[in-house]
Amino acid sequence: MPREHVTLADELFQEQDSVLAHADEFPDTVSFFYARGLCVRYEQDGIHVSIKNPDPSAHGSRTEEILITKPSKRFICTTALQLGNFEVLGLEDRIVGMNSLRNLFSPRMKEQMQDGRTVQIGKEGNFDLETVIAAQPDYIFVSASKHGGFEALKECGIPLISHHGYKETNPLGQAEWIKLIGLLTGETRRANAVFADIERKYLALRDEVLKMDSTQLRPSIISGRQIRDGWYIVGGRSYMAQIFHDAGAQYIMCDNEDSGGTTLDFEAVYAQSIHADFWQIDGAFDGDFTLEQLAQEDERYTTLDAYRRGHVLFCNFSQTPYRELAGVQPHLVLADFVKAMHPELLPHYIPQYYKLLKHEDQ
């Protein structure tokens, strides 16, 4: 068993404290290489940050300009991914308010909400403005995917920042939004150190896949399943499609031009999915989701090669902090797919988010 493969698997779980211990070795200025939604300029009057929606389909979206003249210590987050950005930097104590999250995984945030250091501000469309004002945040992070309620927040006189990290189509571009948190909090060295660690692990694993015999066929993969009126898939220009590619897979819908998710005719997707080697799905489910439960949704699923071979990769949002941390842990999401499709590269790795579904009797 090649020693470098063992080392690579071990390094994927390098402790956060070990990374932060070397933060002083990194520069205190920030550059963005992967994130298309962020741009920074250092001027005499402070740090100028431009924020825009990086989604290629978001034509004409407005650009926000922020001038940073001093570090900020108090923030309100309105999505799980925003929390995750603070979490990987060890800066949860800067979050003084959060909306109502049904599935909260961060131990530190749970503790802060229990002892009152972080307050619950309600949810979209029904924010408690008095609580928001009393929390005295310097900034409130909002999300373009959420509708309702943010106009009311503007009345509080607190600056709003759109966090478009989830719209980045490059996995490292999503993770690079942690540098925005570093700029706002004055913890740029910390953000640079953490991102450099994420980048190194992701690229090392991607390169291991590239080193495989070029004559070896890339396994094919399909995504999504029937949701209401059609088969929901991830777009061919999406974050997840890039993960598939970097894991050494051929995405059946790679010619699709969507950068997010989209719904297609069930029969059309089904016809292309019959002989796919692997199948990626996700969702929130109480308990262990099995192949039999998937079959109950539609009996036709059992005729897919990926189903018959037990090659269905499922992420349970109710049991994993995917919504919080996957966007800032792309190396682990990538590792999950590499483990399933090329297990010889990561013999000792334990999947974190996407795991192969089993039968009820397994």
Residue pairs with C-beta under 8 A, 6 or more apart in sequence:
1 347
5 208
5 344
5 345
5 346
5 347
6 347
6 348
8 204
8 205
8 208
8 345
8 346
9 335
9 346
9 347
9 348
9 349
10 348
11 201
11 204
12 201
12 205
12 331
12 332
12 335
12 349
14 197
14 201
16 88
16 90
16 194
19 193
19 194
19 197
20 90
20 190
20 193
20 194
22 193
23 189
23 190
23 192
23 193
24 189
25 193
26 189
26 192
26 193
26 196
27 188
27 189
27 192
28 188
28 189
29 42
29 188
30 40
30 179
30 182
30 183
30 188
30 191
30 192
31 40
32 38
32 39
32 40
32 176
32 179
33 172
33 176
34 168
34 170
34 172
34 173
34 175
34 176
35 54
35 165
35 168
35 170
35 173
35 174
35 176
35 177
35 179
36 54
36 168
36 169
36 170
36 173
37 51
37 52
37 53
37 54
37 164
37 165
37 167
37 168
37 173
37 177
38 49
38 50
38 51
38 176
38 177
38 179
38 180
39 49
39 50
40 47
40 48
40 49
40 50
40 183
41 47
41 48
41 50
42 48
45 67
45 69
46 67
46 68
46 69
47 67
47 68
47 69
47 183
48 65
48 66
48 67
48 68
49 65
49 66
49 67
49 68
49 180
49 183
50 63
50 64
50 65
51 63
51 64
51 65
51 66
51 161
51 162
51 164
51 180
52 61
52 62
52 63
52 64
52 164
53 61
53 144
53 162
53 164
53 167
54 164
54 167
54 168
54 169
54 173
55 61
55 164
55 167
55 169
55 259
55 260
56 169
56 237
56 259
57 258
57 259
57 260
58 167
64 161
64 162
66 159
66 161
68 183
68 184
70 186
71 184
71 185
71 186
71 187
72 94
72 138
72 139
72 184
72 185
72 186
73 94
73 138
73 185
74 94
74 96
74 135
74 136
74 137
74 138
75 86
75 94
75 95
75 96
75 97
75 137
75 138
75 139
75 140
75 141
75 184
76 95
76 96
76 97
76 98
76 121
76 132
76 135
76 137
76 139
76 140
76 141
76 158
77 83
77 86
77 95
77 97
77 98
77 99
77 141
78 98
78 99
78 124
78 140
78 141
78 142
78 143
78 146
79 99
79 141
79 143
79 146
79 163
79 166
79 323
80 101
80 103
80 104
80 321
80 323
80 324
81 163
81 165
81 166
81 323
81 324
81 327
81 328
82 141
82 143
82 163
83 92
83 95
83 98
83 101
83 106
83 109
83 324
84 321
84 323
84 324
84 325
84 326
84 327
84 328
85 163
85 165
85 177
85 178
85 180
85 181
85 328
86 92
86 94
86 95
86 181
87 106
87 108
87 109
87 324
87 325
87 328
88 178
88 194
88 198
88 325
88 328
88 329
89 178
89 181
89 182
89 185
89 187
89 190
89 191
89 194
90 190
91 181
91 185
91 187
91 190
92 106
92 108
92 109
92 112
93 108
93 112
93 117
94 185
95 109
95 112
95 118
96 117
96 118
96 119
96 135
96 136
96 137
97 118
97 119
97 120
97 121
97 131
97 132
97 135
97 137
97 140
98 109
98 113
98 118
98 119
98 120
98 121
99 120
99 121
99 122
99 123
99 124
99 127
100 120
100 122
100 123
103 284
103 317
103 318
103 323
104 110
104 113
104 324
105 320
105 321
105 324
105 325
106 321
106 324
109 118
112 118
113 119
113 120
119 131
119 134
119 135
120 128
120 131
121 127
121 128
121 131
121 132
121 135
122 128
122 131
123 149
124 146
124 147
124 148
124 149
124 150
125 147
125 148
125 149
126 149
127 149
127 152
127 153
129 152
129 153
129 155
129 156
132 140
132 153
132 156
132 158
133 156
133 158
137 158
138 158
138 159
138 184
139 158
139 159
139 160
139 161
139 184
140 153
140 156
140 158
140 159
140 160
140 161
141 160
141 161
141 162
141 163
142 150
142 153
142 160
142 161
142 162
142 163
143 162
143 163
143 164
143 166
144 162
144 164
144 167
145 166
150 160
153 160
154 160
161 184
163 177
163 180
164 177
165 174
165 177
165 327
166 174
166 327
167 259
167 260
168 174
168 176
168 177
168 239
169 237
169 238
169 239
169 242
169 259
170 239
170 242
171 202
171 239
171 242
171 243
171 246
171 330
171 333
171 334
172 198
172 199
172 202
172 330
174 239
174 327
174 328
174 330
175 195
175 198
175 199
175 327
175 328
175 329
175 330
176 195
177 327
177 328
178 191
178 194
178 195
178 328
179 188
179 191
179 192
179 195
181 187
181 191
182 188
182 189
182 190
182 191
182 192
183 191
198 328
198 329
198 330
198 331
201 331
202 246
202 330
202 331
202 334
205 246
205 331
205 334
205 335
205 338
205 345
206 246
206 334
208 338
208 345
209 246
209 247
209 248
209 338
209 342
209 345
210 248
212 248
212 342
212 345
218 248
218 249
218 250
219 248
219 249
219 250
219 277
219 278
219 341
220 249
220 250
220 251
220 252
220 275
220 276
220 277
220 278
221 244
221 249
221 250
221 251
221 252
221 276
221 277
221 278
221 279
221 280
221 306
221 341
222 233
222 251
222 252
222 253
222 269
222 272
222 273
222 276
222 278
222 279
222 280
222 304
222 306
223 233
223 234
223 240
223 244
223 251
223 253
223 279
223 280
223 281
224 231
224 232
224 233
224 234
224 261
224 269
224 280
224 281
225 231
225 232
225 281
225 294
225 297
225 298
225 301
226 232
226 266
226 297
226 298
227 263
228 263
229 263
230 263
230 264
230 265
230 266
231 263
231 264
231 265
231 266
231 268
231 269
231 270
232 261
232 262
232 263
233 253
233 256
233 261
233 262
233 263
233 264
233 269
234 240
234 241
234 253
234 260
234 261
234 280
235 241
235 253
235 256
235 257
235 258
235 259
235 260
235 261
235 262
236 251
236 253
236 254
236 255
236 256
236 257
236 258
237 256
237 257
237 258
237 259
238 258
238 259
238 260
238 261
240 280
241 251
241 253
241 254
243 330
243 333
243 334
243 337
244 250
244 251
244 280
244 337
245 251
245 254
246 334
247 334
247 337
247 338
247 341
247 342
248 338
248 341
248 342
249 277
249 278
249 337
249 341
252 272
252 273
252 276
253 269
253 272
256 262
270 300
273 279
273 304
273 306
274 303
274 304
274 305
275 305
276 304
276 305
276 306
277 305
277 306
277 309
277 311
277 341
278 306
278 311
278 312
278 313
278 340
278 341
279 304
279 306
279 307
279 311
279 312
279 313
280 313
280 337
280 354
281 294
281 312
281 313
281 314
281 315
282 314
282 315
282 316
282 317
282 322
282 354
283 289
283 314
283 315
283 316
283 317
284 316
284 317
284 318
285 293
285 316
285 318
286 318
289 314
289 316
289 357
290 357
290 358
290 359
290 360
291 307
291 310
291 312
291 357
291 358
291 359
291 360
292 359
292 360
294 301
294 307
294 312
294 314
294 357
295 301
295 302
295 307
301 307
302 308
305 311
306 312
310 356
310 357
310 358
310 359
311 340
311 356
312 356
312 357
313 336
313 337
313 340
313 354
313 355
313 356
313 357
314 354
314 355
314 356
314 357
315 322
315 353
315 354
315 355
317 323
320 352
320 353
322 353
326 332
326 333
326 353
329 352
332 352
332 353
333 352
333 353
333 354
335 346
335 349
335 351
335 352
336 351
336 352
336 353
336 354
336 355
337 354
338 345
338 346
338 349
339 345
339 346
339 349
339 351
340 351
340 354
340 356
